[in-house]
Amino acid sequence: MAAAYAAEKDPRVRALVLLAAYPTESADLSSGGLLVLSALGDNDLIVDEGVWQGARARLPSDTEYLLIEGGNHAGFGDYGPQPGDGEASITPAQQQAATIESVTALLENL
């Protein structure tokens, strides 16, 4: 939903962070100067990696991609295990710390 809103070109939206998410086919963000971070855990079995890879064409060419080794889908939040997700080999706190570091770097570029 955040990508769909950002695609409306609201001038107040200058950056977008996608955590184990991607824009839908109707949300083309490939032009317009939006700063984007797209993060995914390498043990995420919820996000279809093929669809996630395909969505890259709808993101700006300078999108920052973060693949968190040992991370999974649920590690971005604090709601416990998610059925169908891969097993994380790092703690949620470690995954969230890596995410925070990348989000902070993105925001420093605004």
Jmol script that loads the backbone (N, CA, C; Angstrom):
load data "model"
ATOM      1  N   MET A   1       0.823  -1.192   0.000  1.00  0.00           N
ATOM      2  CA  MET A   1       0.000   0.000   0.000  1.00  0.00           C
ATOM      3  C   MET A   1       0.867   1.256   0.000  1.00  0.00           C
ATOM      4  N   ALA A   2       1.988   1.214   0.711  1.00  0.00           N
ATOM      5  CA  ALA A   2       2.865   2.383   0.736  1.00  0.00           C
ATOM      6  C   ALA A   2       3.417   2.669  -0.653  1.00  0.00           C
ATOM      7  N   ALA A   3       3.763   1.628  -1.392  1.00  0.00           N
ATOM      8  CA  ALA A   3       4.266   1.816  -2.755  1.00  0.00           C
ATOM      9  C   ALA A   3       3.182   2.389  -3.653  1.00  0.00           C
ATOM     10  N   ALA A   4       1.951   1.956  -3.496  1.00  0.00           N
ATOM     11  CA  ALA A   4       0.846   2.483  -4.299  1.00  0.00           C
ATOM     12  C   ALA A   4       0.643   3.968  -4.002  1.00  0.00           C
ATOM     13  N   TYR A   5       0.720   4.341  -2.725  1.00  0.00           N
ATOM     14  CA  TYR A   5       0.586   5.747  -2.371  1.00  0.00           C
ATOM     15  C   TYR A   5       1.749   6.554  -2.945  1.00  0.00           C
ATOM     16  N   ALA A   6       2.965   6.042  -2.824  1.00  0.00           N
ATOM     17  CA  ALA A   6       4.143   6.740  -3.344  1.00  0.00           C
ATOM     18  C   ALA A   6       4.055   6.914  -4.855  1.00  0.00           C
ATOM     19  N   ALA A   7       3.445   5.971  -5.542  1.00  0.00           N
ATOM     20  CA  ALA A   7       3.308   6.041  -6.999  1.00  0.00           C
ATOM     21  C   ALA A   7       2.388   7.180  -7.435  1.00  0.00           C
ATOM     22  N   GLU A   8       1.576   7.701  -6.510  1.00  0.00           N
ATOM     23  CA  GLU A   8       0.686   8.820  -6.834  1.00  0.00           C
ATOM     24  C   GLU A   8       1.443  10.134  -6.966  1.00  0.00           C
ATOM     25  N   LYS A   9       2.749  10.099  -6.702  1.00  0.00           N
ATOM     26  CA  LYS A   9       3.649  11.253  -6.873  1.00  0.00           C
ATOM     27  C   LYS A   9       3.321  12.423  -5.944  1.00  0.00           C
ATOM     28  N   ASP A  10       2.898  12.127  -4.746  1.00  0.00           N
ATOM     29  CA  ASP A  10       2.695  13.162  -3.735  1.00  0.00           C
ATOM     30  C   ASP A  10       4.075  13.775  -3.443  1.00  0.00           C
ATOM     31  N   PRO A  11       4.258  15.076  -3.625  1.00  0.00           N
ATOM     32  CA  PRO A  11       5.581  15.678  -3.440  1.00  0.00           C
ATOM     33  C   PRO A  11       6.105  15.592  -2.003  1.00  0.00           C
ATOM     34  N   ARG A  12       5.231  15.303  -1.052  1.00  0.00           N
ATOM     35  CA  ARG A  12       5.682  15.144   0.330  1.00  0.00           C
ATOM     36  C   ARG A  12       6.396  13.813   0.535  1.00  0.00           C
ATOM     37  N   VAL A  13       6.171  12.849  -0.356  1.00  0.00           N
ATOM     38  CA  VAL A  13       6.805  11.531  -0.244  1.00  0.00           C
ATOM     39  C   VAL A  13       8.121  11.578  -1.005  1.00  0.00           C
ATOM     40  N   ARG A  14       9.216  11.487  -0.251  1.00  0.00           N
ATOM     41  CA  ARG A  14      10.537  11.577  -0.869  1.00  0.00           C
ATOM     42  C   ARG A  14      11.330  10.286  -0.745  1.00  0.00           C
ATOM     43  N   ALA A  15      10.858   9.377   0.097  1.00  0.00           N
ATOM     44  CA  ALA A  15      11.557   8.109   0.292  1.00  0.00           C
ATOM     45  C   ALA A  15      10.538   7.023   0.620  1.00  0.00           C
ATOM     46  N   LEU A  16      10.929   5.792   0.341  1.00  0.00           N
ATOM     47  CA  LEU A  16      10.065   4.644   0.600  1.00  0.00           C
ATOM     48  C   LEU A  16      10.930   3.502   1.107  1.00  0.00           C
ATOM     49  N   VAL A  17      10.488   2.870   2.176  1.00  0.00           N
ATOM     50  CA  VAL A  17      11.168   1.692   2.717  1.00  0.00           C
ATOM     51  C   VAL A  17      10.225   0.510   2.572  1.00  0.00           C
ATOM     52  N   LEU A  18      10.694  -0.510   1.887  1.00  0.00           N
ATOM     53  CA  LEU A  18       9.915  -1.735   1.682  1.00  0.00           C
ATOM     54  C   LEU A  18      10.568  -2.857   2.475  1.00  0.00           C
ATOM     55  N   LEU A  19       9.873  -3.354   3.474  1.00  0.00           N
ATOM     56  CA  LEU A  19      10.383  -4.452   4.301  1.00  0.00           C
ATOM     57  C   LEU A  19       9.658  -5.715   3.889  1.00  0.00           C
ATOM     58  N   ALA A  20      10.372  -6.588   3.184  1.00  0.00           N
ATOM     59  CA  ALA A  20       9.791  -7.831   2.672  1.00  0.00           C
ATOM     60  C   ALA A  20       8.525  -7.529   1.884  1.00  0.00           C
ATOM     61  N   ALA A  21       8.610  -6.521   1.040  1.00  0.00           N
ATOM     62  CA  ALA A  21       7.458  -6.077   0.253  1.00  0.00           C
ATOM     63  C   ALA A  21       7.956  -5.548  -1.092  1.00  0.00           C
ATOM     64  N   TYR A  22       7.031  -5.321  -1.989  1.00  0.00           N
ATOM     65  CA  TYR A  22       7.373  -4.833  -3.319  1.00  0.00           C
ATOM     66  C   TYR A  22       6.150  -4.133  -3.895  1.00  0.00           C
ATOM     67  N   PRO A  23       6.359  -3.254  -4.893  1.00  0.00           N
ATOM     68  CA  PRO A  23       5.217  -2.570  -5.483  1.00  0.00           C
ATOM     69  C   PRO A  23       4.385  -3.521  -6.338  1.00  0.00           C
ATOM     70  N   THR A  24       3.095  -3.285  -6.353  1.00  0.00           N
ATOM     71  CA  THR A  24       2.218  -4.060  -7.220  1.00  0.00           C
ATOM     72  C   THR A  24       2.481  -3.660  -8.667  1.00  0.00           C
ATOM     73  N   GLU A  25       1.906  -4.401  -9.593  1.00  0.00           N
ATOM     74  CA  GLU A  25       2.106  -4.107 -11.017  1.00  0.00           C
ATOM     75  C   GLU A  25       1.589  -2.730 -11.398  1.00  0.00           C
ATOM     76  N   SER A  26       0.626  -2.201 -10.663  1.00  0.00           N
ATOM     77  CA  SER A  26       0.067  -0.884 -10.985  1.00  0.00           C
ATOM     78  C   SER A  26       0.839   0.262 -10.335  1.00  0.00           C
ATOM     79  N   ALA A  27       1.831  -0.030  -9.530  1.00  0.00           N
ATOM     80  CA  ALA A  27       2.599   1.009  -8.832  1.00  0.00           C
ATOM     81  C   ALA A  27       4.010   1.085  -9.406  1.00  0.00           C
ATOM     82  N   ASP A  28       4.166   1.884 -10.463  1.00  0.00           N
ATOM     83  CA  ASP A  28       5.470   2.034 -11.103  1.00  0.00           C
ATOM     84  C   ASP A  28       6.189   3.229 -10.489  1.00  0.00           C
ATOM     85  N   LEU A  29       7.266   2.943  -9.788  1.00  0.00           N
ATOM     86  CA  LEU A  29       8.054   3.971  -9.122  1.00  0.00           C
ATOM     87  C   LEU A  29       9.398   4.177  -9.811  1.00  0.00           C
ATOM     88  N   SER A  30       9.556   3.645 -11.015  1.00  0.00           N
ATOM     89  CA  SER A  30      10.856   3.632 -11.681  1.00  0.00           C
ATOM     90  C   SER A  30      11.352   5.014 -12.080  1.00  0.00           C
ATOM     91  N   SER A  31      10.473   6.001 -12.129  1.00  0.00           N
ATOM     92  CA  SER A  31      10.916   7.368 -12.419  1.00  0.00           C
ATOM     93  C   SER A  31      10.348   8.294 -11.359  1.00  0.00           C
ATOM     94  N   GLY A  32      10.978   9.415 -11.184  1.00  0.00           N
ATOM     95  CA  GLY A  32      10.426  10.382 -10.249  1.00  0.00           C
ATOM     96  C   GLY A  32      11.338  10.761  -9.111  1.00  0.00           C
ATOM     97  N   GLY A  33      12.502  10.163  -8.987  1.00  0.00           N
ATOM     98  CA  GLY A  33      13.474  10.587  -8.000  1.00  0.00           C
ATOM     99  C   GLY A  33      13.226  10.144  -6.572  1.00  0.00           C
ATOM    100  N   LEU A  34      12.391   9.180  -6.373  1.00  0.00           N
ATOM    101  CA  LEU A  34      12.109   8.667  -5.033  1.00  0.00           C
ATOM    102  C   LEU A  34      13.294   7.834  -4.537  1.00  0.00           C
ATOM    103  N   LEU A  35      13.717   8.063  -3.295  1.00  0.00           N
ATOM    104  CA  LEU A  35      14.738   7.211  -2.680  1.00  0.00           C
ATOM    105  C   LEU A  35      14.042   5.971  -2.141  1.00  0.00           C
ATOM    106  N   VAL A  36      14.563   4.786  -2.472  1.00  0.00           N
ATOM    107  CA  VAL A  36      13.906   3.543  -2.063  1.00  0.00           C
ATOM    108  C   VAL A  36      14.920   2.578  -1.462  1.00  0.00           C
ATOM    109  N   LEU A  37      14.531   1.977  -0.351  1.00  0.00           N
ATOM    110  CA  LEU A  37      15.250   0.862   0.258  1.00  0.00           C
ATOM    111  C   LEU A  37      14.319  -0.333   0.224  1.00  0.00           C
ATOM    112  N   SER A  38      14.800  -1.451  -0.301  1.00  0.00           N
ATOM    113  CA  SER A  38      14.029  -2.688  -0.342  1.00  0.00           C
ATOM    114  C   SER A  38      14.810  -3.753   0.418  1.00  0.00           C
ATOM    115  N   ALA A  39      14.267  -4.192   1.546  1.00  0.00           N
ATOM    116  CA  ALA A  39      14.958  -5.147   2.417  1.00  0.00           C
ATOM    117  C   ALA A  39      14.218  -6.484   2.446  1.00  0.00           C
ATOM    118  N   LEU A  40      15.008  -7.550   2.488  1.00  0.00           N
ATOM    119  CA  LEU A  40      14.457  -8.902   2.515  1.00  0.00           C
ATOM    120  C   LEU A  40      15.407  -9.795   3.296  1.00  0.00           C
ATOM    121  N   GLY A  41      14.862 -10.674   4.109  1.00  0.00           N
ATOM    122  CA  GLY A  41      15.683 -11.671   4.790  1.00  0.00           C
ATOM    123  C   GLY A  41      15.938 -12.839   3.851  1.00  0.00           C
ATOM    124  N   ASP A  42      17.140 -13.396   3.883  1.00  0.00           N
ATOM    125  CA  ASP A  42      17.438 -14.482   2.942  1.00  0.00           C
ATOM    126  C   ASP A  42      16.753 -15.801   3.298  1.00  0.00           C
ATOM    127  N   ASN A  43      16.118 -15.871   4.466  1.00  0.00           N
ATOM    128  CA  ASN A  43      15.333 -17.050   4.843  1.00  0.00           C
ATOM    129  C   ASN A  43      13.829 -16.766   4.801  1.00  0.00           C
ATOM    130  N   ASP A  44      13.446 -15.696   4.124  1.00  0.00           N
ATOM    131  CA  ASP A  44      12.034 -15.328   4.004  1.00  0.00           C
ATOM    132  C   ASP A  44      11.360 -16.267   3.015  1.00  0.00           C
ATOM    133  N   LEU A  45      10.414 -17.053   3.497  1.00  0.00           N
ATOM    134  CA  LEU A  45       9.667 -17.964   2.626  1.00  0.00           C
ATOM    135  C   LEU A  45       8.241 -17.478   2.387  1.00  0.00           C
ATOM    136  N   ILE A  46       7.918 -16.284   2.884  1.00  0.00           N
ATOM    137  CA  ILE A  46       6.595 -15.706   2.664  1.00  0.00           C
ATOM    138  C   ILE A  46       6.571 -14.948   1.336  1.00  0.00           C
ATOM    139  N   VAL A  47       7.572 -14.111   1.115  1.00  0.00           N
ATOM    140  CA  VAL A  47       7.664 -13.346  -0.126  1.00  0.00           C
ATOM    141  C   VAL A  47       8.111 -14.276  -1.250  1.00  0.00           C
ATOM    142  N   ASP A  48       7.394 -14.249  -2.347  1.00  0.00           N
ATOM    143  CA  ASP A  48       7.774 -15.014  -3.535  1.00  0.00           C
ATOM    144  C   ASP A  48       8.966 -14.302  -4.164  1.00  0.00           C
ATOM    145  N   GLU A  49      10.141 -14.927  -4.104  1.00  0.00           N
ATOM    146  CA  GLU A  49      11.359 -14.270  -4.578  1.00  0.00           C
ATOM    147  C   GLU A  49      11.280 -13.912  -6.058  1.00  0.00           C
ATOM    148  N   GLY A  50      10.636 -14.723  -6.865  1.00  0.00           N
ATOM    149  CA  GLY A  50      10.485 -14.411  -8.282  1.00  0.00           C
ATOM    150  C   GLY A  50       9.670 -13.149  -8.503  1.00  0.00           C
ATOM    151  N   VAL A  51       8.593 -12.991  -7.747  1.00  0.00           N
ATOM    152  CA  VAL A  51       7.762 -11.792  -7.846  1.00  0.00           C
ATOM    153  C   VAL A  51       8.547 -10.585  -7.325  1.00  0.00           C
ATOM    154  N   TRP A  52       9.269 -10.776  -6.223  1.00  0.00           N
ATOM    155  CA  TRP A  52      10.087  -9.708  -5.642  1.00  0.00           C
ATOM    156  C   TRP A  52      11.138  -9.255  -6.653  1.00  0.00           C
ATOM    157  N   GLN A  53      11.802 -10.215  -7.301  1.00  0.00           N
ATOM    158  CA  GLN A  53      12.803  -9.879  -8.319  1.00  0.00           C
ATOM    159  C   GLN A  53      12.148  -9.157  -9.495  1.00  0.00           C
ATOM    160  N   GLY A  54      10.997  -9.626  -9.934  1.00  0.00           N
ATOM    161  CA  GLY A  54      10.287  -9.009 -11.052  1.00  0.00           C
ATOM    162  C   GLY A  54       9.862  -7.585 -10.768  1.00  0.00           C
ATOM    163  N   ALA A  55       9.599  -7.296  -9.506  1.00  0.00           N
ATOM    164  CA  ALA A  55       9.157  -5.951  -9.126  1.00  0.00           C
ATOM    165  C   ALA A  55      10.284  -4.927  -9.216  1.00  0.00           C
ATOM    166  N   ARG A  56      11.515  -5.377  -9.333  1.00  0.00           N
ATOM    167  CA  ARG A  56      12.649  -4.443  -9.437  1.00  0.00           C
ATOM    168  C   ARG A  56      12.486  -3.484 -10.606  1.00  0.00           C
ATOM    169  N   ALA A  57      11.844  -3.938 -11.670  1.00  0.00           N
ATOM    170  CA  ALA A  57      11.651  -3.084 -12.844  1.00  0.00           C
ATOM    171  C   ALA A  57      10.744  -1.894 -12.532  1.00  0.00           C
ATOM    172  N   ARG A  58       9.962  -1.991 -11.463  1.00  0.00           N
ATOM    173  CA  ARG A  58       9.052  -0.906 -11.091  1.00  0.00           C
ATOM    174  C   ARG A  58       9.637  -0.003 -10.009  1.00  0.00           C
ATOM    175  N   LEU A  59      10.897  -0.236  -9.665  1.00  0.00           N
ATOM    176  CA  LEU A  59      11.582   0.588  -8.674  1.00  0.00           C
ATOM    177  C   LEU A  59      12.666   1.407  -9.355  1.00  0.00           C
ATOM    178  N   PRO A  60      13.074   2.524  -8.751  1.00  0.00           N
ATOM    179  CA  PRO A  60      14.130   3.340  -9.355  1.00  0.00           C
ATOM    180  C   PRO A  60      15.422   2.531  -9.532  1.00  0.00           C
ATOM    181  N   SER A  61      16.183   2.882 -10.539  1.00  0.00           N
ATOM    182  CA  SER A  61      17.419   2.140 -10.824  1.00  0.00           C
ATOM    183  C   SER A  61      18.435   2.238  -9.693  1.00  0.00           C
ATOM    184  N   ASP A  62      18.334   3.293  -8.876  1.00  0.00           N
ATOM    185  CA  ASP A  62      19.279   3.444  -7.765  1.00  0.00           C
ATOM    186  C   ASP A  62      18.718   2.940  -6.431  1.00  0.00           C
ATOM    187  N   THR A  63      17.687   2.108  -6.497  1.00  0.00           N
ATOM    188  CA  THR A  63      17.127   1.508  -5.278  1.00  0.00           C
ATOM    189  C   THR A  63      18.217   0.770  -4.523  1.00  0.00           C
ATOM    190  N   GLU A  64      18.227   0.948  -3.224  1.00  0.00           N
ATOM    191  CA  GLU A  64      19.170   0.237  -2.359  1.00  0.00           C
ATOM    192  C   GLU A  64      18.511  -1.081  -1.950  1.00  0.00           C
ATOM    193  N   TYR A  65      19.194  -2.190  -2.221  1.00  0.00           N
ATOM    194  CA  TYR A  65      18.680  -3.511  -1.853  1.00  0.00           C
ATOM    195  C   TYR A  65      19.480  -4.041  -0.676  1.00  0.00           C
ATOM    196  N   LEU A  66      18.769  -4.512   0.323  1.00  0.00           N
ATOM    197  CA  LEU A  66      19.385  -5.067   1.520  1.00  0.00           C
ATOM    198  C   LEU A  66      18.894  -6.499   1.676  1.00  0.00           C
ATOM    199  N   LEU A  67      19.802  -7.456   1.559  1.00  0.00           N
ATOM    200  CA  LEU A  67      19.479  -8.857   1.816  1.00  0.00           C
ATOM    201  C   LEU A  67      20.117  -9.208   3.151  1.00  0.00           C
ATOM    202  N   ILE A  68      19.300  -9.478   4.121  1.00  0.00           N
ATOM    203  CA  ILE A  68      19.786  -9.731   5.479  1.00  0.00           C
ATOM    204  C   ILE A  68      20.035 -11.218   5.659  1.00  0.00           C
ATOM    205  N   GLU A  69      21.316 -11.560   5.792  1.00  0.00           N
ATOM    206  CA  GLU A  69      21.692 -12.966   5.994  1.00  0.00           C
ATOM    207  C   GLU A  69      21.130 -13.468   7.313  1.00  0.00           C
ATOM    208  N   GLY A  70      20.437 -14.582   7.238  1.00  0.00           N
ATOM    209  CA  GLY A  70      19.855 -15.191   8.429  1.00  0.00           C
ATOM    210  C   GLY A  70      18.505 -14.637   8.822  1.00  0.00           C
ATOM    211  N   GLY A  71      18.047 -13.603   8.114  1.00  0.00           N
ATOM    212  CA  GLY A  71      16.756 -12.996   8.437  1.00  0.00           C
ATOM    213  C   GLY A  71      15.599 -13.718   7.770  1.00  0.00           C
ATOM    214  N   ASN A  72      14.421 -13.530   8.306  1.00  0.00           N
ATOM    215  CA  ASN A  72      13.207 -14.093   7.696  1.00  0.00           C
ATOM    216  C   ASN A  72      12.129 -13.013   7.638  1.00  0.00           C
ATOM    217  N   HIS A  73      10.933 -13.384   7.285  1.00  0.00           N
ATOM    218  CA  HIS A  73       9.839 -12.418   7.133  1.00  0.00           C
ATOM    219  C   HIS A  73       9.445 -11.821   8.487  1.00  0.00           C
ATOM    220  N   ALA A  74       9.234 -12.665   9.458  1.00  0.00           N
ATOM    221  CA  ALA A  74       8.748 -12.215  10.762  1.00  0.00           C
ATOM    222  C   ALA A  74       9.784 -11.385  11.513  1.00  0.00           C
ATOM    223  N   GLY A  75      11.049 -11.501  11.147  1.00  0.00           N
ATOM    224  CA  GLY A  75      12.103 -10.778  11.853  1.00  0.00           C
ATOM    225  C   GLY A  75      12.047  -9.272  11.707  1.00  0.00           C
ATOM    226  N   PHE A  76      11.269  -8.780  10.744  1.00  0.00           N
ATOM    227  CA  PHE A  76      11.110  -7.338  10.609  1.00  0.00           C
ATOM    228  C   PHE A  76      10.144  -6.783  11.649  1.00  0.00           C
ATOM    229  N   GLY A  77       9.355  -7.652  12.236  1.00  0.00           N
ATOM    230  CA  GLY A  77       8.364  -7.216  13.213  1.00  0.00           C
ATOM    231  C   GLY A  77       8.626  -7.812  14.571  1.00  0.00           C
ATOM    232  N   ASP A  78       7.610  -7.782  15.403  1.00  0.00           N
ATOM    233  CA  ASP A  78       7.713  -8.312  16.767  1.00  0.00           C
ATOM    234  C   ASP A  78       6.420  -9.042  17.103  1.00  0.00           C
ATOM    235  N   TYR A  79       6.075  -9.994  16.235  1.00  0.00           N
ATOM    236  CA  TYR A  79       4.811 -10.711  16.422  1.00  0.00           C
ATOM    237  C   TYR A  79       5.002 -12.224  16.492  1.00  0.00           C
ATOM    238  N   GLY A  80       6.238 -12.674  16.595  1.00  0.00           N
ATOM    239  CA  GLY A  80       6.510 -14.091  16.714  1.00  0.00           C
ATOM    240  C   GLY A  80       6.574 -14.785  15.370  1.00  0.00           C
ATOM    241  N   PRO A  81       6.702 -16.098  15.389  1.00  0.00           N
ATOM    242  CA  PRO A  81       6.823 -16.862  14.142  1.00  0.00           C
ATOM    243  C   PRO A  81       5.583 -16.713  13.267  1.00  0.00           C
ATOM    244  N   GLN A  82       5.802 -16.785  11.971  1.00  0.00           N
ATOM    245  CA  GLN A  82       4.702 -16.714  11.012  1.00  0.00           C
ATOM    246  C   GLN A  82       4.630 -18.045  10.278  1.00  0.00           C
ATOM    247  N   PRO A  83       3.451 -18.647  10.220  1.00  0.00           N
ATOM    248  CA  PRO A  83       3.322 -19.923   9.522  1.00  0.00           C
ATOM    249  C   PRO A  83       3.822 -19.819   8.076  1.00  0.00           C
ATOM    250  N   GLY A  84       4.635 -20.783   7.674  1.00  0.00           N
ATOM    251  CA  GLY A  84       5.154 -20.832   6.320  1.00  0.00           C
ATOM    252  C   GLY A  84       6.459 -20.079   6.116  1.00  0.00           C
ATOM    253  N   ASP A  85       6.898 -19.344   7.127  1.00  0.00           N
ATOM    254  CA  ASP A  85       8.133 -18.575   7.024  1.00  0.00           C
ATOM    255  C   ASP A  85       9.330 -19.493   7.229  1.00  0.00           C
ATOM    256  N   GLY A  86      10.477 -19.070   6.732  1.00  0.00           N
ATOM    257  CA  GLY A  86      11.716 -19.813   6.956  1.00  0.00           C
ATOM    258  C   GLY A  86      12.222 -19.600   8.370  1.00  0.00           C
ATOM    259  N   GLU A  87      13.131 -20.444   8.769  1.00  0.00           N
ATOM    260  CA  GLU A  87      13.719 -20.359  10.097  1.00  0.00           C
ATOM    261  C   GLU A  87      14.837 -19.315  10.086  1.00  0.00           C
ATOM    262  N   ALA A  88      14.763 -18.348  10.968  1.00  0.00           N
ATOM    263  CA  ALA A  88      15.806 -17.329  11.069  1.00  0.00           C
ATOM    264  C   ALA A  88      17.011 -17.893  11.812  1.00  0.00           C
ATOM    265  N   SER A  89      18.196 -17.496  11.383  1.00  0.00           N
ATOM    266  CA  SER A  89      19.408 -17.893  12.106  1.00  0.00           C
ATOM    267  C   SER A  89      20.004 -16.707  12.858  1.00  0.00           C
ATOM    268  N   ILE A  90      19.288 -15.575  12.837  1.00  0.00           N
ATOM    269  CA  ILE A  90      19.639 -14.421  13.651  1.00  0.00           C
ATOM    270  C   ILE A  90      18.393 -14.039  14.443  1.00  0.00           C
ATOM    271  N   THR A  91      18.593 -13.240  15.466  1.00  0.00           N
ATOM    272  CA  THR A  91      17.444 -12.827  16.278  1.00  0.00           C
ATOM    273  C   THR A  91      16.690 -11.696  15.576  1.00  0.00           C
ATOM    274  N   PRO A  92      15.408 -11.513  15.932  1.00  0.00           N
ATOM    275  CA  PRO A  92      14.700 -10.354  15.395  1.00  0.00           C
ATOM    276  C   PRO A  92      15.435  -9.044  15.696  1.00  0.00           C
ATOM    277  N   ALA A  93      16.036  -8.944  16.884  1.00  0.00           N
ATOM    278  CA  ALA A  93      16.766  -7.720  17.243  1.00  0.00           C
ATOM    279  C   ALA A  93      17.938  -7.489  16.285  1.00  0.00           C
ATOM    280  N   GLN A  94      18.628  -8.538  15.905  1.00  0.00           N
ATOM    281  CA  GLN A  94      19.738  -8.395  14.954  1.00  0.00           C
ATOM    282  C   GLN A  94      19.222  -7.979  13.579  1.00  0.00           C
ATOM    283  N   GLN A  95      18.129  -8.569  13.157  1.00  0.00           N
ATOM    284  CA  GLN A  95      17.547  -8.217  11.859  1.00  0.00           C
ATOM    285  C   GLN A  95      17.059  -6.773  11.884  1.00  0.00           C
ATOM    286  N   GLN A  96      16.437  -6.390  12.960  1.00  0.00           N
ATOM    287  CA  GLN A  96      15.931  -5.028  13.059  1.00  0.00           C
ATOM    288  C   GLN A  96      17.067  -4.017  13.143  1.00  0.00           C
ATOM    289  N   ALA A  97      18.176  -4.368  13.786  1.00  0.00           N
ATOM    290  CA  ALA A  97      19.328  -3.462  13.864  1.00  0.00           C
ATOM    291  C   ALA A  97      19.925  -3.229  12.475  1.00  0.00           C
ATOM    292  N   ALA A  98      20.030  -4.284  11.681  1.00  0.00           N
ATOM    293  CA  ALA A  98      20.532  -4.141  10.310  1.00  0.00           C
ATOM    294  C   ALA A  98      19.584  -3.275   9.483  1.00  0.00           C
ATOM    295  N   THR A  99      18.290  -3.449   9.709  1.00  0.00           N
ATOM    296  CA  THR A  99      17.290  -2.656   8.996  1.00  0.00           C
ATOM    297  C   THR A  99      17.387  -1.189   9.398  1.00  0.00           C
ATOM    298  N   ILE A 100      17.475  -0.929  10.680  1.00  0.00           N
ATOM    299  CA  ILE A 100      17.570   0.444  11.181  1.00  0.00           C
ATOM    300  C   ILE A 100      18.793   1.143  10.610  1.00  0.00           C
ATOM    301  N   GLU A 101      19.899   0.444  10.548  1.00  0.00           N
ATOM    302  CA  GLU A 101      21.132   1.027  10.000  1.00  0.00           C
ATOM    303  C   GLU A 101      20.919   1.466   8.548  1.00  0.00           C
ATOM    304  N   SER A 102      20.275   0.623   7.754  1.00  0.00           N
ATOM    305  CA  SER A 102      20.039   0.947   6.342  1.00  0.00           C
ATOM    306  C   SER A 102      18.986   2.044   6.175  1.00  0.00           C
ATOM    307  N   VAL A 103      17.959   2.023   6.996  1.00  0.00           N
ATOM    308  CA  VAL A 103      16.935   3.070   6.917  1.00  0.00           C
ATOM    309  C   VAL A 103      17.546   4.421   7.300  1.00  0.00           C
ATOM    310  N   THR A 104      18.366   4.430   8.343  1.00  0.00           N
ATOM    311  CA  THR A 104      19.027   5.663   8.770  1.00  0.00           C
ATOM    312  C   THR A 104      19.899   6.225   7.646  1.00  0.00           C
ATOM    313  N   ALA A 105      20.651   5.359   6.982  1.00  0.00           N
ATOM    314  CA  ALA A 105      21.505   5.805   5.874  1.00  0.00           C
ATOM    315  C   ALA A 105      20.652   6.386   4.737  1.00  0.00           C
ATOM    316  N   LEU A 106      19.518   5.755   4.444  1.00  0.00           N
ATOM    317  CA  LEU A 106      18.632   6.270   3.404  1.00  0.00           C
ATOM    318  C   LEU A 106      18.122   7.662   3.782  1.00  0.00           C
ATOM    319  N   LEU A 107      17.662   7.812   5.013  1.00  0.00           N
ATOM    320  CA  LEU A 107      17.103   9.088   5.448  1.00  0.00           C
ATOM    321  C   LEU A 107      18.155  10.201   5.492  1.00  0.00           C
ATOM    322  N   GLU A 108      19.401   9.838   5.740  1.00  0.00           N
ATOM    323  CA  GLU A 108      20.475  10.840   5.737  1.00  0.00           C
ATOM    324  C   GLU A 108      20.697  11.410   4.342  1.00  0.00           C
ATOM    325  N   ASN A 109      20.219  10.724   3.307  1.00  0.00           N
ATOM    326  CA  ASN A 109      20.370  11.197   1.934  1.00  0.00           C
ATOM    327  C   ASN A 109      19.223  12.102   1.493  1.00  0.00           C
ATOM    328  N   LEU A 110      18.271  12.355   2.361  1.00  0.00           N
ATOM    329  CA  LEU A 110      17.156  13.251   1.996  1.00  0.00           C
ATOM    330  C   LEU A 110      17.600  14.710   2.024  1.00  0.00           C
TER     331      LEU A 110
END
end "model"
wireframe off; spacefill off
backbone 0.3
color backbone group
